[in-house]
Amino acid sequence: MSEPKWIPIEQQEPPKNDWYLVYFPKNIKFGHPDYGHMFVCYWNLDRFEGGALDYQEGRFDYTHWMPLPEPPKGA
């Protein structure tokens, strides 16, 4: 099985409405200035919602996304 890879949102949007891991780059004004953040967010066929976007709407710009990995077997 192949590892999920980060996909730039400007190159490709997610193919279906579902949950994805989304990357938000470092942001001096609204986040930690030394590293970015990753949140699980829902793609509604237009934009991501949930995660950081629930409480920071319009302040963070996501740059990359990837499919979530498969859950552990037997979970």
A tleap script that builds the chain and sets N, CA, C and O, in Angstrom:
source leaprc.protein.ff14SB
mol = sequence {
  NMET SER GLU PRO LYS TRP ILE PRO ILE GLU
  GLN GLN GLU PRO PRO LYS ASN ASP TRP TYR
  LEU VAL TYR PHE PRO LYS ASN ILE LYS PHE
  GLY HIE PRO ASP TYR GLY HIE MET PHE VAL
  CYS TYR TRP ASN LEU ASP ARG PHE GLU GLY
  GLY ALA LEU ASP TYR GLN GLU GLY ARG PHE
  ASP TYR THR HIE TRP MET PRO LEU PRO GLU
  PRO PRO LYS GLY CALA
}
set mol.1.N position { 0.843 -1.172 0.000 }
set mol.1.CA position { 0.000 0.000 0.000 }
set mol.1.C position { 0.893 1.242 0.000 }
set mol.1.O position { 1.893 1.302 0.716 }
set mol.2.N position { 0.526 2.207 -0.794 }
set mol.2.CA position { 1.351 3.414 -0.880 }
set mol.2.C position { 0.952 4.414 0.204 }
set mol.2.O position { -0.198 4.465 0.640 }
set mol.3.N position { 1.930 5.197 0.618 }
set mol.3.CA position { 1.713 6.248 1.613 }
set mol.3.C position { 0.941 7.397 0.968 }
set mol.3.O position { 1.186 7.729 -0.192 }
set mol.4.N position { 0.002 8.013 1.711 }
set mol.4.CA position { -0.632 9.220 1.168 }
set mol.4.C position { 0.402 10.324 0.967 }
set mol.4.O position { 1.363 10.415 1.731 }
set mol.5.N position { 0.225 11.130 -0.014 }
set mol.5.CA position { 1.145 12.231 -0.326 }
set mol.5.C position { 0.400 13.553 -0.228 }
set mol.5.O position { -0.796 13.632 -0.509 }
set mol.6.N position { 1.133 14.596 0.179 }
set mol.6.CA position { 0.555 15.937 0.214 }
set mol.6.C position { 0.283 16.402 -1.210 }
set mol.6.O position { 1.128 16.249 -2.092 }
set mol.7.N position { -0.898 16.969 -1.431 }
set mol.7.CA position { -1.307 17.470 -2.748 }
set mol.7.C position { -1.577 18.964 -2.614 }
set mol.7.O position { -2.399 19.365 -1.789 }
set mol.8.N position { -0.903 19.799 -3.409 }
set mol.8.CA position { -1.186 21.243 -3.346 }
set mol.8.C position { -2.626 21.529 -3.793 }
set mol.8.O position { -3.056 21.060 -4.847 }
set mol.9.N position { -3.357 22.288 -3.000 }
set mol.9.CA position { -4.755 22.593 -3.324 }
set mol.9.C position { -4.865 23.373 -4.626 }
set mol.9.O position { -5.872 23.265 -5.326 }
set mol.10.N position { -3.834 24.164 -4.966 }
set mol.10.CA position { -3.910 24.928 -6.218 }
set mol.10.C position { -3.688 24.043 -7.443 }
set mol.10.O position { -4.002 24.450 -8.562 }
set mol.11.N position { -3.153 22.846 -7.247 }
set mol.11.CA position { -2.978 21.912 -8.367 }
set mol.11.C position { -4.162 20.969 -8.519 }
set mol.11.O position { -4.531 20.598 -9.634 }
set mol.12.N position { -4.762 20.578 -7.379 }
set mol.12.CA position { -5.860 19.615 -7.445 }
set mol.12.C position { -6.718 19.715 -6.191 }
set mol.12.O position { -6.201 19.721 -5.074 }
set mol.13.N position { -8.026 19.793 -6.384 }
set mol.13.CA position { -8.952 19.748 -5.262 }
set mol.13.C position { -9.303 18.287 -4.978 }
set mol.13.O position { -9.164 17.440 -5.860 }
set mol.14.N position { -9.751 17.984 -3.772 }
set mol.14.CA position { -10.157 16.607 -3.474 }
set mol.14.C position { -11.281 16.154 -4.409 }
set mol.14.O position { -12.121 16.963 -4.804 }
set mol.15.N position { -11.299 14.874 -4.763 }
set mol.15.CA position { -12.252 14.384 -5.756 }
set mol.15.C position { -13.676 14.176 -5.251 }
set mol.15.O position { -14.607 14.099 -6.053 }
set mol.16.N position { -13.861 14.085 -3.929 }
set mol.16.CA position { -15.208 13.841 -3.404 }
set mol.16.C position { -15.344 14.463 -2.025 }
set mol.16.O position { -14.351 14.733 -1.351 }
set mol.17.N position { -16.590 14.688 -1.615 }
set mol.17.CA position { -16.790 15.228 -0.271 }
set mol.17.C position { -16.463 14.128 0.732 }
set mol.17.O position { -17.029 13.035 0.705 }
set mol.18.N position { -15.521 14.462 1.623 }
set mol.18.CA position { -15.016 13.489 2.581 }
set mol.18.C position { -14.093 14.221 3.550 }
set mol.18.O position { -13.865 15.423 3.409 }
set mol.19.N position { -13.567 13.500 4.528 }
set mol.19.CA position { -12.606 14.038 5.478 }
set mol.19.C position { -11.195 13.860 4.952 }
set mol.19.O position { -10.868 12.818 4.384 }
set mol.20.N position { -10.347 14.881 5.140 }
set mol.20.CA position { -8.965 14.872 4.670 }
set mol.20.C position { -8.067 15.515 5.719 }
set mol.20.O position { -8.525 16.287 6.562 }
set mol.21.N position { -6.789 15.185 5.653 }
set mol.21.CA position { -5.790 15.874 6.461 }
set mol.21.C position { -5.366 17.108 5.684 }
set mol.21.O position { -4.987 17.013 4.516 }
set mol.22.N position { -5.429 18.277 6.336 }
set mol.22.CA position { -5.189 19.559 5.658 }
set mol.22.C position { -4.041 20.277 6.357 }
set mol.22.O position { -3.970 20.313 7.586 }
set mol.23.N position { -3.144 20.847 5.558 }
set mol.23.CA position { -1.980 21.558 6.091 }
set mol.23.C position { -2.174 23.066 5.966 }
set mol.23.O position { -2.538 23.585 4.911 }
set mol.24.N position { -1.917 23.752 7.084 }
set mol.24.CA position { -1.959 25.208 7.155 }
set mol.24.C position { -0.536 25.672 7.443 }
set mol.24.O position { 0.008 25.289 8.479 }
set mol.25.N position { 0.101 26.474 6.588 }
set mol.25.CA position { 1.486 26.886 6.826 }
set mol.25.C position { 1.624 27.772 8.051 }
set mol.25.O position { 0.643 28.292 8.582 }
set mol.26.N position { 2.870 27.928 8.487 }
set mol.26.CA position { 3.116 28.780 9.655 }
set mol.26.C position { 2.568 30.173 9.391 }
set mol.26.O position { 2.580 30.667 8.263 }
set mol.27.N position { 2.091 30.785 10.456 }
set mol.27.CA position { 1.437 32.079 10.333 }
set mol.27.C position { 1.789 32.892 11.570 }
set mol.27.O position { 1.376 32.550 12.679 }
set mol.28.N position { 2.539 33.952 11.389 }
set mol.28.CA position { 3.021 34.758 12.508 }
set mol.28.C position { 1.868 35.414 13.260 }
set mol.28.O position { 1.916 35.500 14.488 }
set mol.29.N position { 0.845 35.875 12.567 }
set mol.29.CA position { -0.238 36.601 13.208 }
set mol.29.C position { -1.249 35.681 13.898 }
set mol.29.O position { -1.733 36.011 14.981 }
set mol.30.N position { -1.579 34.528 13.292 }
set mol.30.CA position { -2.662 33.697 13.813 }
set mol.30.C position { -2.240 32.285 14.178 }
set mol.30.O position { -3.100 31.417 14.323 }
set mol.31.N position { -0.996 32.032 14.328 }
set mol.31.CA position { -0.556 30.701 14.703 }
set mol.31.C position { 0.840 30.769 15.264 }
set mol.31.O position { 1.347 31.851 15.559 }
set mol.32.N position { 1.449 29.646 15.407 }
set mol.32.CA position { 2.819 29.607 15.894 }
set mol.32.C position { 3.741 30.030 14.759 }
set mol.32.O position { 3.607 29.524 13.645 }
set mol.33.N position { 4.671 30.944 15.012 }
set mol.33.CA position { 5.504 31.464 13.919 }
set mol.33.C position { 6.555 30.483 13.404 }
set mol.33.O position { 7.173 30.739 12.371 }
set mol.34.N position { 6.771 29.363 14.102 }
set mol.34.CA position { 7.853 28.465 13.708 }
set mol.34.C position { 7.403 27.212 12.963 }
set mol.34.O position { 8.231 26.530 12.360 }
set mol.35.N position { 6.128 26.899 12.991 }
set mol.35.CA position { 5.688 25.690 12.289 }
set mol.35.C position { 4.229 25.825 11.877 }
set mol.35.O position { 3.486 26.644 12.418 }
set mol.36.N position { 3.843 25.019 10.928 }
set mol.36.CA position { 2.467 25.011 10.457 }
set mol.36.C position { 1.618 24.063 11.286 }
set mol.36.O position { 2.086 23.486 12.267 }
set mol.37.N position { 0.384 23.912 10.885 }
set mol.37.CA position { -0.569 23.068 11.600 }
set mol.37.C position { -1.246 22.126 10.628 }
set mol.37.O position { -1.413 22.437 9.449 }
set mol.38.N position { -1.635 20.968 11.141 }
set mol.38.CA position { -2.403 20.004 10.368 }
set mol.38.C position { -3.694 19.713 11.117 }
set mol.38.O position { -3.686 19.507 12.330 }
set mol.39.N position { -4.799 19.697 10.387 }
set mol.39.CA position { -6.100 19.409 10.968 }
set mol.39.C position { -6.858 18.488 10.029 }
set mol.39.O position { -6.647 18.510 8.816 }
set mol.40.N position { -7.735 17.684 10.593 }
set mol.40.CA position { -8.658 16.900 9.793 }
set mol.40.C position { -9.852 17.798 9.514 }
set mol.40.O position { -10.505 18.286 10.436 }
set mol.41.N position { -10.131 18.011 8.235 }
set mol.41.CA position { -11.213 18.900 7.818 }
set mol.41.C position { -12.075 18.186 6.779 }
set mol.41.O position { -11.649 17.214 6.155 }
set mol.42.N position { -13.281 18.684 6.612 }
set mol.42.CA position { -14.234 18.099 5.665 }
set mol.42.C position { -14.264 18.927 4.382 }
set mol.42.O position { -14.418 20.148 4.425 }
set mol.43.N position { -14.118 18.258 3.251 }
set mol.43.CA position { -14.207 18.911 1.941 }
set mol.43.C position { -15.655 18.842 1.488 }
set mol.43.O position { -16.197 17.746 1.343 }
set mol.44.N position { -16.300 19.986 1.261 }
set mol.44.CA position { -17.720 20.017 0.888 }
set mol.44.C position { -17.928 20.233 -0.620 }
set mol.44.O position { -18.964 20.747 -1.042 }
set mol.45.N position { -16.958 19.845 -1.406 }
set mol.45.CA position { -16.927 19.997 -2.871 }
set mol.45.C position { -16.695 21.441 -3.313 }
set mol.45.O position { -16.730 21.743 -4.506 }
set mol.46.N position { -16.459 22.334 -2.345 }
set mol.46.CA position { -16.166 23.721 -2.666 }
set mol.46.C position { -14.982 24.238 -1.850 }
set mol.46.O position { -14.128 24.958 -2.367 }
set mol.47.N position { -14.940 23.856 -0.547 }
set mol.47.CA position { -13.875 24.308 0.342 }
set mol.47.C position { -13.812 23.375 1.541 }
set mol.47.O position { -14.707 22.557 1.751 }
set mol.48.N position { -12.747 23.504 2.327 }
set mol.48.CA position { -12.631 22.741 3.556 }
set mol.48.C position { -13.367 23.455 4.673 }
set mol.48.O position { -13.423 24.684 4.714 }
set mol.49.N position { -13.936 22.662 5.584 }
set mol.49.CA position { -14.577 23.204 6.775 }
set mol.49.C position { -14.254 22.294 7.951 }
set mol.49.O position { -13.854 21.144 7.763 }
set mol.50.N position { -14.425 22.803 9.149 }
set mol.50.CA position { -14.088 22.036 10.342 }
set mol.50.C position { -12.638 22.276 10.733 }
set mol.50.O position { -11.952 23.088 10.111 }
set mol.51.N position { -12.164 21.573 11.764 }
set mol.51.CA position { -10.788 21.742 12.219 }
set mol.51.C position { -10.495 23.178 12.590 }
set mol.51.O position { -11.291 23.811 13.284 }
set mol.52.N position { -9.382 23.700 12.147 }
set mol.52.CA position { -8.984 25.083 12.447 }
set mol.52.C position { -9.965 26.082 11.865 }
set mol.52.O position { -10.080 27.201 12.365 }
set mol.53.N position { -10.663 25.699 10.829 }
set mol.53.CA position { -11.544 26.645 10.155 }
set mol.53.C position { -12.784 26.968 10.971 }
set mol.53.O position { -13.410 28.003 10.740 }
set mol.54.N position { -13.161 26.112 11.920 }
set mol.54.CA position { -14.345 26.375 12.736 }
set mol.54.C position { -14.170 27.592 13.619 }
set mol.54.O position { -15.129 28.322 13.868 }
set mol.55.N position { -12.953 27.820 14.096 }
set mol.55.CA position { -12.754 28.954 14.984 }
set mol.55.C position { -11.842 30.027 14.405 }
set mol.55.O position { -11.621 31.050 15.051 }
set mol.56.N position { -11.316 29.826 13.227 }
set mol.56.CA position { -10.427 30.811 12.613 }
set mol.56.C position { -10.858 31.096 11.173 }
set mol.56.O position { -10.013 31.382 10.325 }
set mol.57.N position { -12.139 31.023 10.889 }
set mol.57.CA position { -12.632 31.194 9.521 }
set mol.57.C position { -12.037 32.440 8.871 }
set mol.57.O position { -12.123 33.539 9.419 }
set mol.58.N position { -11.443 32.262 7.716 }
set mol.58.CA position { -10.899 33.366 6.954 }
set mol.58.C position { -9.507 33.807 7.363 }
set mol.58.O position { -8.916 34.662 6.704 }
set mol.59.N position { -8.976 33.252 8.421 }
set mol.59.CA position { -7.658 33.688 8.882 }
set mol.59.C position { -6.548 32.773 8.410 }
set mol.59.O position { -5.425 33.226 8.190 }
set mol.60.N position { -6.839 31.507 8.252 }
set mol.60.CA position { -5.820 30.556 7.802 }
set mol.60.C position { -6.099 30.170 6.358 }
set mol.60.O position { -7.247 29.930 5.983 }
set mol.61.N position { -5.077 30.114 5.574 }
set mol.61.CA position { -5.189 29.616 4.210 }
set mol.61.C position { -4.510 28.258 4.160 }
set mol.61.O position { -3.315 28.142 4.435 }
set mol.62.N position { -5.263 27.249 3.814 }
set mol.62.CA position { -4.666 25.928 3.669 }
set mol.62.C position { -3.941 25.855 2.327 }
set mol.62.O position { -4.332 26.505 1.357 }
set mol.63.N position { -2.892 25.063 2.290 }
set mol.63.CA position { -2.099 24.969 1.062 }
set mol.63.C position { -2.053 23.556 0.496 }
set mol.63.O position { -1.898 23.385 -0.713 }
set mol.64.N position { -2.184 22.535 1.351 }
set mol.64.CA position { -2.058 21.147 0.908 }
set mol.64.C position { -3.076 20.275 1.627 }
set mol.64.O position { -3.569 20.622 2.701 }
set mol.65.N position { -3.377 19.149 1.020 }
set mol.65.CA position { -4.272 18.172 1.622 }
set mol.65.C position { -3.789 16.777 1.238 }
set mol.65.O position { -2.998 16.617 0.309 }
set mol.66.N position { -4.271 15.778 1.959 }
set mol.66.CA position { -4.011 14.388 1.594 }
set mol.66.C position { -5.134 13.524 2.141 }
set mol.66.O position { -5.776 13.884 3.128 }
set mol.67.N position { -5.372 12.376 1.498 }
set mol.67.CA position { -6.362 11.449 2.041 }
set mol.67.C position { -5.919 10.946 3.411 }
set mol.67.O position { -4.724 10.851 3.691 }
set mol.68.N position { -6.878 10.631 4.246 }
set mol.68.CA position { -6.548 10.043 5.540 }
set mol.68.C position { -6.057 8.610 5.341 }
set mol.68.O position { -6.519 7.929 4.425 }
set mol.69.N position { -5.142 8.144 6.170 }
set mol.69.CA position { -4.715 6.758 6.043 }
set mol.69.C position { -5.841 5.812 6.460 }
set mol.69.O position { -6.797 6.225 7.117 }
set mol.70.N position { -5.725 4.574 6.085 }
set mol.70.CA position { -6.675 3.553 6.498 }
set mol.70.C position { -6.594 3.378 8.006 }
set mol.70.O position { -5.504 3.476 8.571 }
set mol.71.N position { -7.712 3.121 8.674 }
set mol.71.CA position { -7.645 2.864 10.118 }
set mol.71.C position { -6.937 1.531 10.390 }
set mol.71.O position { -6.806 0.703 9.489 }
set mol.72.N position { -6.491 1.327 11.611 }
set mol.72.CA position { -5.824 0.067 11.930 }
set mol.72.C position { -6.769 -1.115 11.754 }
set mol.72.O position { -7.973 -0.991 11.978 }
set mol.73.N position { -6.237 -2.229 11.364 }
set mol.73.CA position { -7.059 -3.435 11.201 }
set mol.73.C position { -7.600 -3.852 12.556 }
set mol.73.O position { -6.886 -3.832 13.559 }
set mol.74.N position { -8.868 -4.231 12.574 }
set mol.74.CA position { -9.505 -4.657 13.800 }
set mol.74.C position { -10.015 -3.529 14.671 }
set mol.74.O position { -10.566 -3.777 15.743 }
set mol.75.N position { -9.839 -2.285 14.227 }
set mol.75.CA position { -10.298 -1.141 15.051 }
set mol.75.C position { -11.745 -0.837 14.772 }
set mol.75.O position { -12.307 0.085 15.364 }
savepdb mol mol.pdb
quit
